Every structure is written in C-alpha cells, then in structure tokens.
Amino acid sequence: MKEKMKNFFKSFNLYDKIFLPVALIAITVVSIVFKCDALSIVYSIVGIIAVFSLSKGYFFAPIVLLAMYGLYSAQSYLQALYGEMIVSLAIVVPLQIYTFIHWIIKKRKGEDLSGKMIVRKLSWKEWTIIAAATCAIAVGAYFMLKAFNTNFLILSTASLAISVLANYLTMRGSKFQFLAYMGVNILCLVMWIMPLASGQANGTTFVPIAVSMLAFFVNNIYGFINWLKLEKSQKENNEEEKC
C-alpha cells in the first residue's frame, strides 16, 4: 500500500505539484479571511480534489465527483438555485454512478492504461443527437425552473443543460467534456458571485465556491491537454499491439 502511494505521487508532474497545494491553500486562506460556513469550505476542498483526479484520468474520479455534487446540491438548495440542485441529484449523480461502473468493467477487461480512463472519439451521428438533446433539455429546464422560481433563471438553465452535456461526455470518455465543464465553471462563477456583488448579507460565505470555480476552470484547461496526451498514448499502444 505504501509503495502504491509512493508511485502515485511520483506520477505527479510540475503542474500537479503546484496546482493542488496552491488551490487548497487558497481555499483555506479565503475561508478564514471571510469566515465562511463549513459547507462551502468542504465542498470547495472536495471539488478541487475531484476535478484534479478527473483531469488526470484516474478511474476513481467519479466517486469523488459524487461527493462533490452531493455537497453542491445541498448548497444550491439553500440558495434557491434549484436548477443546480436538480441537475446534481437527478441527473449527474446517476450518471457518475453509471460512469464508475462502466469504467470498472472496462478496467477488468484490461482496456485501461494503468488505472487511467479510456479516451474515445464520438461519431458525427452521436454529436448530432447530443446537440439536439442538449437543446431539448435547455427548453424543458427553462420552464421547469421558472415554475420553481429559481434564482438567476437564464444562467441556471444554461448551467443545467451544459452540465448534463459535460457529464454525458465524461461517461462516454470524450476529451471534449472539459470544454463543456469550462462553460459550466464560468456560469457557476457568475451565479456564486452575484450574492456578493448585490450586497447580500451572507454573500461573502460563497467566496470559496467562487475561488474553486476559477480553480476548476484552470484545471479543466489542463485536463483537456492531459487527455489529448492520453489519447495519443493509447493510439501509440494500439498501433504497437497491431504490429
């Protein structure tokens, strides 16, 4: 076990060694300065670890993501961001459970690279279906969230639809999941800054979440680049096996 942990940390590159501690320290400092609530702090820390493990392509990433979305749904409910809560509990959590089971099956079949996810290319037919489904989800979500009197209706609707898209792409093992997640990060950053910008009494308590969204955005850029490398590595391995 000790040897496995040693090898795990040995696999970290310079970015990994800088990003993870800096992001966690930033969350801790901001939380202390603004005297933030425990839920915001725990979500932000778990979230940093979750997006980092996903960007590295670790197959256990969905488990950490489940914890992250559970905490996020609780915080969203408290702020009447029902779109965020619904997408987390009703859509993202089941998708992440399925994704983890799916990856475990693939891993047992020997279709992985030392515990890494498999990067796949989607067909144009599937992309067309995905685009149509995302638009349909956005329209349906708008009227549903409007009925719930959701705060920041347009932003929440867009975040819900793109979150579903991002999680579907994660399940399918597409590197483009990170581009979708970046879109969600920007939308969520705006939504969690709004209470502070509008002078809401407890607005400062959401600063750690806003900081974590910035960290998520940076890490998703890295994730996209890293998955390009994973894809190239897998392609080279497949070509070697054919020879």
N, C-alpha and C positions, 0 to 999 in steps of 0.2 A: 504493500500500500504506500509506504514511504517513498519507494523507488518510483512508483507511478506518479505521485505528486511532484517529485523532483523532475521527472521527464516532462510533466505537464507544464511546469513553469519554465523549463528550458526552451520550450517551443515558442515562448513569447519573443516577439521582435521588439525593436526600439519603440515603435508606436504603442504597442501593448503595455510596455513598462512605464510609459509616460501617461497615456490616456487614463487607464484605470485608477491609479492612485490620485492623479490630479483631479479627475472628476469626482471621486469620492471625498477628497479633502474639500473641494469647492462646495459640495452639497452640505458637508458638516459645518463649514465656516458660515455659510449663508444661513443655515438653520439656527445657529447660535446667535448670530447678529440680529436676525429678525424674529427670534423667539417663536419659531414655527411649531405647529402641532405635530404630534408623533406620527399620525397617519401620513402626512405629507412627506415627512422625513424618511419613513420606512419605505414608502412607495418609490421615492426618488433613488434610494440606495439599491433596492431590488431591481428597479428599472435599468440602472446603469449596468448592473451585472448581467441582466437578461439580454440587452441589446449587444453587449460586448460578446457574450457567448454565441449569439446568433451570427454576428459578423465574422466570427472565427470559424463558423460552420460546425460547431460542436452539436452532436446529436441530442444532448440533454437540454439544449436551449428551450424547447417547448415547455419543459417542466418549470423552468424559472420564469418563462413568459406567462404561464398560468398564474403564478403567484403575483406577478406584476399586474396583470389585468384584473385579478380579484381585488387588489388594493385600489386600483384606479377606478373600478366600478363603484366602490364604496365612497370614494372622494367625489366622484361625479354625481352620485345620488344626493349627497349633502349640498351640492351647489346647483341642483336642479338642471344639471346637464344630462338629461335623460337619454339623449342620443348616444353619448359616450357610455353610459351605463348599459343600455340595451345592446349595443354592438359588442361590448365586453362580455356580458353574461350569456346572451342568447346566440351569439354568432362566433365570436373569437375564441371563447373557452372551448366549445365543442370542436372547433377547427384545430385548435392546438392539441387537444387530446387525440384526435384522429391523426394529426401530423406525427405525433410522437410514436403512436402505434405503427404507423406506416413506415417510419424511418427504422424502427426496431426490426420490423420484418425484413426490410432491405439489408440491414446490417447483418442479420443472421444468415442471409443468403450470400454474404460475402461481397455485397455490392457497394462497400464503403471504402474510404481511404483513411485507415487508422482512426476510426470513430468520427470521420467527417461526413457531412451530408453529401448527397449526390446532386450535382448541378445539372439541370435538364433544360432543353430548348423546347418551347411550345410551338405548335403549328399555327399557321395563319388562321386556320379554321377555328382553333380554340381561342385565339386572340379576338376574333370577331364576336364569338359567343360571350367572352369575358366582357368586352366593351358594351355590348347590348345589355347584359345582365347588370353591369355597374350602373348604367343609366336608369334602368328599371328600378333598381334598389334605391337610387337617389330620389326618384319621383315618389315612390312609396314612402320612403323615410321622411320626406318633407311633410307630407300630410299627417303622418303618424305623430311626428314630433310636435307639429303645430297643435294637434289635439291635446298633447300633454303640456302645452305652454312651456316648451323648452327654451331655456336662455340661449341667446345667440343662434337663432334658428338656422340661418343660412350656413354659418360656419359649422354648426353641429351636424347638419345634413351632409355637407361635403365630407366632413371627417368620418362620419359613419360609412358612407359609400366607399371612400378610398381605403378605409381600414379593412373592410371586407375584401376589397381587391388585394390589398397587401398580404392579408393572411391566406387568401387562396393561393397567391403566388408562392408564399412560403411553403404551403402544403405541397405544391407541385414542384418545388425545388428550383424556382426560376430566380436568376440573379436580379431581375427587374423588381423584385419585392422591395429592394432597398430604395429605389426611386419613388415607389408608392409610399413607403414609410417616411421618406423625407417630406413628401407633401402633407402627410398627417402631422408630422412634427411641427411644421410651420403653422398649420391651422390650430393645433392644440396650444402652441406657444401664445398665439394671439388670444385664445379663449381664456387662458390662465393668467394673462397679464391684464386683461380687461378689468377685473375687480380692483386691482391695484391702481390702474390708470383712472378709474372712475371714483376713486376715493372711498371704496367700500371699507367698512370698519376692520374686517379681518383679511383685507386684501394681501397684506404682507405675508400671511401664513402660506400663500401659494407660490412664493418666490422660489423655493427649492424645486417645485414642479416645473416652473418656467426654465430654471437653470438646467434641469435634467433634460428638458426638451431640446435645448441648444446642444447639450452633450449627445443626445440621441441623433440629432441631425449630423453632427460631425462624424459620429461613429458609423452612421449609415453610409456616408461617403466612403469611409474606409471599408465597410462591409461589401459594397459594390465592387471596389477594386480587388478585395481579397477573393471574392467569389469568381472574378474573372481569372485570377491565378489558379483557383481550384479547378475551374472548368478546363483551363489549358493543361493542368497536371493530369486530370482524368483522361483527357483526349490523348495525351502522350502515352499514358499507361495502357490505354485500349489499343493504340497502334502497336505497342511493343508486344502485347499479348497475341495480336494477329500474325506477327512475324514468326 
